[in-house]
Amino acid sequence: MAIVKEDEYEKMRWDGIAKELLRINRHNTVRSLIAASIHQNASYEVYEEVGCVSSDGSTRCVDIIIIDRQKDKGVILDPTIRFEMHEQQPQEMCREKQVIYEPCCQHLGAQYHITHWAVFGLMFGARDTIPRETLNQLKQFKIADAMIDTIGFHVLKSSLAIIEGLATRVDQVHLWSICGLIQYRMKKTYIYSLP
């Protein structure tokens, strides 16, 4: 049985906390970039991190709410960054978000005086891939290509920062694959669909 020294345990614990804070910061930055871009359109009201109550009485925090008063429509957007696994992952993640947030629509409808609601999960790949479904949704809200590029590059840089401290423990092939993506990205070639 290996004995872990107390100072090694403490370093591992702090490494885990630092990694989690970097992951949260990556998500919050993506959320704020999307919200700020949509907010530039005067016909929308945009809110971030809105507390709400689900139909079962549990509380939730919605990442982005977009209100179009003229159309009596509200949209919940939940950006999520995940490691890309398979082609159906964006649809599965969107359905997962609908199951979580559709029960909140009645509460949000009363709070914002909006009748019609839709929920969309926006998947961003940890390796700077943006699935077609996410891209189409961002385009619907007229988010500029330059901002989409900024979001994708931020995700990639942040993903690398998350694993950077773990480089001695990370599989070298995985690390080289991330480095290759950065070199690819630096050539200004963009990926908008899963590989």
C-alpha positions as CSV (number, residue, x, y, z in Angstrom):
1,M,0.0,0.0,0.0
2,A,1.4,3.4,-1.0
3,I,1.6,6.0,1.6
4,V,0.8,9.6,0.5
5,K,2.7,12.2,2.4
6,E,0.5,14.9,3.9
7,D,2.1,17.7,1.7
8,E,1.6,15.6,-1.4
9,Y,-2.1,15.1,-0.5
10,E,-2.5,18.8,0.1
11,K,-0.9,19.7,-3.3
12,M,-3.2,17.2,-5.0
13,R,-6.2,18.7,-3.3
14,W,-5.3,22.2,-4.3
15,D,-4.6,21.1,-7.9
16,G,-8.2,19.7,-8.0
17,I,-9.6,23.0,-6.7
18,A,-7.6,25.0,-9.2
19,K,-8.7,22.8,-12.0
20,E,-12.4,23.2,-11.0
21,L,-12.0,27.0,-10.8
22,L,-10.5,27.1,-14.3
23,R,-13.4,24.9,-15.6
24,I,-16.0,27.2,-14.0
25,N,-14.2,30.3,-15.3
26,R,-14.2,28.8,-18.9
27,H,-17.9,28.2,-18.7
28,N,-18.7,31.6,-17.2
29,T,-16.7,33.5,-19.9
30,V,-18.4,31.6,-22.7
31,R,-21.8,32.4,-21.1
32,S,-21.0,36.1,-20.8
33,L,-19.6,36.4,-24.3
34,I,-22.8,34.9,-25.7
35,A,-25.1,37.0,-23.5
36,A,-23.2,40.2,-24.3
37,S,-23.4,39.5,-28.1
38,I,-27.2,38.8,-28.0
39,H,-27.7,41.9,-25.8
40,Q,-26.5,44.1,-28.6
41,N,-29.8,43.4,-30.4
42,A,-32.2,46.0,-28.9
43,S,-35.2,43.8,-29.5
44,Y,-34.1,41.3,-26.8
45,E,-33.9,41.5,-23.1
46,V,-31.0,39.3,-21.9
47,Y,-30.4,38.0,-18.4
48,E,-27.6,35.8,-17.0
49,E,-27.7,33.4,-14.0
50,V,-31.3,33.6,-13.2
51,G,-32.7,31.6,-10.3
52,C,-35.9,29.8,-10.8
53,V,-38.1,27.0,-9.4
54,S,-38.9,23.8,-11.2
55,S,-42.4,22.3,-11.2
56,D,-41.1,19.7,-8.6
57,G,-40.1,22.5,-6.2
58,S,-36.4,22.2,-6.8
59,T,-34.3,25.4,-7.5
60,R,-32.3,25.9,-10.7
61,C,-30.0,28.5,-12.1
62,V,-30.5,29.3,-15.7
63,D,-27.4,30.5,-17.6
64,I,-29.0,32.8,-20.2
65,I,-32.6,34.0,-20.6
66,I,-33.6,35.9,-23.8
67,I,-36.9,37.6,-23.9
68,D,-38.6,38.9,-27.0
69,R,-41.6,40.8,-25.8
70,Q,-43.0,41.5,-29.3
71,K,-43.3,37.7,-29.9
72,D,-44.2,36.9,-26.3
73,K,-41.3,34.4,-26.4
74,G,-38.6,33.4,-23.9
75,V,-35.6,31.3,-24.7
76,I,-33.3,29.5,-22.2
77,L,-29.8,29.0,-23.5
78,D,-27.5,26.7,-21.6
79,P,-23.9,26.7,-23.0
80,T,-22.0,23.5,-22.0
81,I,-18.4,22.6,-22.8
82,R,-17.8,18.9,-23.2
83,F,-15.1,16.7,-24.6
84,E,-16.3,15.6,-28.1
85,M,-17.3,11.9,-28.2
86,H,-19.7,11.2,-31.0
87,E,-21.9,12.9,-33.6
88,Q,-25.2,12.6,-31.6
89,Q,-23.7,14.2,-28.5
90,P,-25.1,17.7,-29.2
91,Q,-28.6,16.4,-29.6
92,E,-28.3,14.3,-26.5
93,M,-27.0,17.2,-24.5
94,C,-29.7,19.5,-25.8
95,R,-32.4,17.0,-24.7
96,E,-30.7,16.7,-21.3
97,K,-31.0,20.5,-20.8
98,Q,-34.6,20.5,-21.9
99,V,-35.4,17.8,-19.3
100,I,-33.8,20.0,-16.7
101,Y,-35.1,23.4,-17.6
102,E,-38.6,22.9,-19.3
103,P,-40.1,22.3,-15.8
104,C,-38.9,25.8,-14.9
105,C,-40.8,27.6,-17.7
106,Q,-44.0,28.0,-15.8
107,H,-42.2,29.8,-13.0
108,L,-40.2,31.9,-15.5
109,G,-43.4,32.7,-17.5
110,A,-45.0,34.2,-14.3
111,Q,-41.8,36.0,-13.4
112,Y,-41.3,37.6,-16.9
113,H,-44.9,37.6,-18.1
114,I,-44.0,35.5,-21.1
115,T,-46.2,32.7,-22.4
116,H,-44.0,30.8,-24.9
117,W,-40.7,29.2,-23.9
118,A,-38.0,27.2,-25.6
119,V,-34.9,25.5,-24.1
120,F,-31.7,25.0,-26.0
121,G,-28.5,23.4,-24.8
122,L,-25.5,24.8,-26.7
123,M,-22.6,22.3,-26.9
124,F,-19.1,23.6,-27.3
125,G,-16.3,21.0,-27.8
126,A,-13.4,21.2,-25.4
127,R,-11.1,21.1,-28.5
128,D,-12.6,24.1,-30.3
129,T,-15.3,22.3,-32.2
130,I,-18.7,23.9,-32.5
131,P,-21.4,21.5,-33.6
132,R,-23.7,22.6,-36.4
133,E,-26.7,22.7,-34.0
134,T,-25.0,25.2,-31.7
135,L,-23.7,27.3,-34.7
136,N,-27.3,27.5,-36.1
137,Q,-28.7,28.6,-32.7
138,L,-26.0,31.3,-32.4
139,K,-26.7,32.5,-35.9
140,Q,-30.4,32.8,-35.1
141,F,-29.5,35.4,-32.5
142,K,-27.2,37.1,-35.0
143,I,-23.9,36.4,-33.2
144,A,-21.1,37.5,-35.4
145,D,-18.6,35.0,-36.9
146,A,-15.8,36.9,-35.2
147,M,-17.4,36.4,-31.8
148,I,-18.0,32.7,-32.6
149,D,-14.3,32.4,-33.4
150,T,-13.4,34.2,-30.1
151,I,-15.6,31.8,-28.1
152,G,-14.1,28.7,-29.8
153,F,-10.5,29.9,-29.2
154,H,-11.3,30.8,-25.6
155,V,-12.6,27.3,-25.0
156,L,-9.5,25.7,-26.5
157,K,-7.1,28.0,-24.6
158,S,-9.0,27.4,-21.3
159,S,-9.1,23.6,-21.9
160,L,-5.3,23.6,-22.3
161,A,-4.9,25.7,-19.2
162,I,-7.0,23.1,-17.3
163,I,-4.8,20.2,-18.3
164,E,-1.5,22.1,-18.2
165,G,-0.9,21.6,-14.5
166,L,-1.6,17.9,-15.0
167,A,0.8,17.5,-17.9
168,T,3.0,15.0,-16.0
169,R,-0.1,12.8,-15.4
170,V,-1.8,13.3,-18.8
171,D,-1.4,10.8,-21.6
172,Q,1.3,12.3,-23.9
173,V,-0.8,11.4,-27.0
174,H,-3.7,13.4,-25.7
175,L,-1.4,16.4,-24.9
176,W,0.1,16.3,-28.3
177,S,-3.3,16.2,-29.9
178,I,-4.3,19.4,-28.1
179,C,-1.0,21.0,-29.1
180,G,-1.7,20.0,-32.7
181,L,-5.2,21.7,-32.5
182,I,-3.6,24.9,-31.2
183,Q,-1.2,24.9,-34.1
184,Y,-4.1,24.2,-36.5
185,R,-6.0,27.0,-34.9
186,M,-3.1,29.5,-35.2
187,K,-3.3,29.0,-39.0
188,K,-6.8,30.7,-38.8
189,T,-8.5,27.5,-40.0
190,Y,-11.8,27.0,-38.1
191,I,-13.7,23.9,-37.2
192,Y,-17.5,24.2,-37.0
193,S,-18.6,20.6,-36.8
194,L,-17.6,17.5,-34.9
195,P,-14.7,15.6,-36.5
